[in-house]
Amino acid sequence: MKRFIMLVCLVSLAVPAQAEGFITRLLNKPVPGGVAVVTLPEHTDAPRAQYREQPLLVIREDGQRWIAIAGIPLTAKAGTEHIELEGGNQIPFTISDRDYPEQHIKLQNQQHVTPDPEHLKRINRELEEQISAYKTFSARQPSNLMFDRPVNGPLSSAFGLRRFFNGEERNPHSGLDFASPTGTSIKAPAASQVILVGNYFFNGKTVFLDHGQGLISMFCHLSAIDVKVGDEITRGQHVGKVGATGRATGPHLHWNVSLNNTRVDPSIFIGAFVP
């Protein structure tokens, strides 16, 4: 009996009191452009948390503990940062460094590299619309955090690439590209509501989906949009078709994922992240 009790004690010591859950293992990639999953203090209701003054997605993982899921900006530096809880308490987490390669793209339309003043007015107006959509923070709980791929096609351009258009450096690549032919059906990676559609100078035909609590998908360069603002979309539902509208050199799907108004690497959510 004593040997049995000792064995039970040893086994219990070998198992962490709070082993990592599925969501933490899937999403916790704390690098610039990645995601940090931070365990929160126990509370009856979901604690409220912020990172860089933006509200965070908070869920209960495996029915055991509250976790905050924070998107980390590409501009973040390696080191310690903090999540702030309601009441002023802070929880630290560590960001590791990550290098992103360069991508050089040749465009025929020079306006897509250095737009003239008239085009800049349109670009700035459209940018305000899209920034407002990225700031959406609804109370809805995301239906799933292991996303489905929106199209069945190979990844053609990774997130975070330093991009040079006709030799001029521009903003890093803020999403993930899939090489798919024009007309390929695009499907919602999770249940959502359509919060914005438009035809933009750079992004072409574009759809924004709100999955809940600051988790947003954006699809652009579409050839067709088959949903409208306010539509409730189920997981796997058709939303539009792949195209090459806007600043695109050929047909493909560009997919952005945003958390707490921060663009993060979509590959994390489909289990395709490569450190």
C-alpha positions, 0 to 999 in steps of 0.5 A: 500500500505504501508503495502504491501511495508513493507511486501516485504521489510521484505521478501527481508531481510529474503532471503540471497543475495546469497543463497546456490546453489545445488552444495554447499549443495551437496559438501561442507563438509569441514573436513579432506578428505572432500571438501570445496566449497568457493565463489569467487569474481565476475568476467567476466571469471572464476577466477583462484584459488589454494589450497596448490599449486594445481589448483582448479576446478572452476565453476559458480553455478546456473548462479549466482556466481563463486565457487572453489571446493577444496579437503582437505587432510586427513592429514589436521588439524581443523582450518582456511586455505586459497584458493589463487587467481591469483594476491595473494588475499586469501579467508579463509575457516574453516576445522572441525575435523572428526574422522575415525575408524580403520579397521583390515584386514588379508592377506594370502600373506605377500608380500602385507604387507611387500614387498621384495626389488624386489617387492618394485621396481615395486611398486615405478614404478607403484606409479609414474604412478598413481601419474602422473595421479592424477595430471592431470588438463584438461580444460574440464568442468565436465558434472555433480558433482552429480555422479552416483554410479559406481555399484549397491552394498552396501558400504562395506568399508568407506573412511578414515579408519585407516587400519591395515594389519596383525596387521601392520598399513598402509596408510588410506583407500583412497576410497570407497568400494562396495561389488559386485560379480566378473563380475559386470559391472562398469559404469562411474559416469560422462562423462570422458576420460580414462587417465591410465589403468594398472595391479598393484601390490596393485591395480590390474587391474585399470582404471583412468578417467578424469572428468575435472579440476582435478576431477579424478575417479580411479577404481581398483581390476577389473577382466576385463578392457574394455576401453583403454587410450584416450577413451571418456566415456559417463555418465553411460558407461561400463568401466570394471568388478568387481574383486579381483585382486591385494591386495584384500581379495574378489571381490569388487570395490574400487573407488577413487575420487581425487580433486586437486591431493587430495584423498577425500571421494567419498560418498560426490559425491553420496549424501551418506556422513555421518558426 
